[in-house]
Amino acid sequence: LLKGDCTDTNCRFSHTLTDKNMPICQHFERGRCTKDPCPYLHVKHDRNAPVCRPFATEGYCELGGQCKRRHVFLCPDFAAGSCTNKGCRLKH
């Protein structure tokens, strides 16, 4: 969707983007985003901030851009050091 690739007329995901369902720009996080305009959320987090579990698992966080955790599609347990869920489908 963010890349403009979703053409599925029956797509079950929301196509209305807000700061509550937008991932953070990982390039901005590293101080290297050169896209203007950038389709991703530009917020500053501590580099060691934990992954937001609701965002990682559901793609949505009620706190949006005010959340102190990172809005990325990454397993929060793996990011914290160890994922013990053998069936985990999140990115490791």
SETOR-516541 format. One record per residue (C-alpha): x, y, z; residue in one letter; chain. Coordinates in steps of 0.02 Angstrom, whole numbers, plus 32768, in hexadecimal, padded with zeros to 4 digits. Example, Ala and Ser with C-alpha at 12.3 -4.5 7.8 and 13.67 -1.06 7.14 Angstrom:
R	px	py	pz	aa	ch
R	8267	7F1F	8186	A	A
R	82AC	7FCB	8165	S	A
# end
This chain:
R	px	py	pz	aa	ch
R	8000	8000	8000	L	A
R	8086	807E	8030	L	A
R	80E2	805A	7F90	K	A
R	8042	8068	7F2A	G	A
R	8043	7FAF	7EFF	D	A
R	7F99	7F79	7F45	C	A
R	7F1F	7F60	7EB7	T	A
R	7EB0	7EDF	7F0D	D	A
R	7DFE	7F22	7F09	T	A
R	7DD1	7EA6	7F93	N	A
R	7E66	7ED0	8003	C	A
R	7E37	7EBA	80B9	R	A
R	7EB1	7F3D	80F9	F	A
R	7E8B	7FF4	8116	S	A
R	7ECE	8068	8090	H	A
R	7EB2	8102	80F9	T	A
R	7F5C	812D	8140	L	A
R	7F6E	8186	81E6	T	A
R	7FFA	8191	8265	D	A
R	7FA4	80FF	82BF	K	A
R	7FC2	8082	8232	N	A
R	805D	80C9	81DE	M	A
R	8108	807C	81FE	P	A
R	8198	80EC	822A	I	A
R	8217	811C	81A6	C	A
R	82B0	80B5	81CF	Q	A
R	831D	812A	8167	H	A
R	82DE	81C1	81CC	F	A
R	8302	815F	826B	E	A
R	83B8	8153	8231	R	A
R	83BB	820A	81FA	G	A
R	83C4	81DD	8140	R	A
R	8317	81F4	80F2	C	A
R	8323	824E	804C	T	A
R	8271	8233	800F	K	A
R	8204	82CD	7FFF	D	A
R	817B	82A9	801D	P	A
R	819E	820A	807D	C	A
R	8109	8194	808F	P	A
R	8144	8157	813A	Y	A
R	8133	81A3	81E7	L	A
R	81BF	8217	821E	H	A
R	81CE	820E	82DC	V	A
R	8267	820E	834A	K	A
R	8280	817A	83BE	H	A
R	830F	8142	842A	D	A
R	8371	80C4	83C2	R	A
R	8353	8044	844B	N	A
R	8297	8062	8457	A	A
R	8236	7FBE	8459	P	A
R	81C8	7F87	83C9	V	A
R	8111	7FB3	83DF	C	A
R	80B9	7F0B	83F4	R	A
R	800B	7F45	83B9	P	A
R	8056	7F94	831D	F	A
R	80C6	7EFE	82F6	A	A
R	803A	7E7F	8309	T	A
R	7FA0	7EE0	82D1	E	A
R	7FE8	7F6D	8267	G	A
R	7F92	7FED	82D6	Y	A
R	7FBC	804D	8375	C	A
R	7F3E	80BF	83C9	E	A
R	7FC9	8135	83FF	L	A
R	8003	8155	834D	G	A
R	8094	81CD	833E	G	A
R	8090	81EC	83FB	Q	A
R	80C2	8138	841F	C	A
R	816C	8127	8471	K	A
R	8188	807E	841F	R	A
R	81C1	805C	836D	R	A
R	813B	803E	82E9	H	A
R	8190	7FB8	8282	V	A
R	815A	7F0D	8241	F	A
R	81D6	7EAA	82AA	L	A
R	81BA	7E28	8332	C	A
R	81C2	7E89	83D7	P	A
R	8205	7DF1	8433	D	A
R	828E	7DD4	83B2	F	A
R	82BA	7E8E	83B8	A	A
R	82C8	7E82	8476	A	A
R	8340	7DF1	8467	G	A
R	82E2	7D4D	8457	S	A
R	8243	7D0B	8406	C	A
R	820F	7C62	844C	T	A
R	8173	7C52	83DF	N	A
R	81A2	7BCD	835F	K	A
R	810A	7BFB	82F6	G	A
R	812D	7CB7	82F9	C	A
R	8104	7D03	8250	R	A
R	814F	7DAD	8272	L	A
R	81F4	7DE5	8225	K	A
R	828F	7DAE	8284	H	A
# end
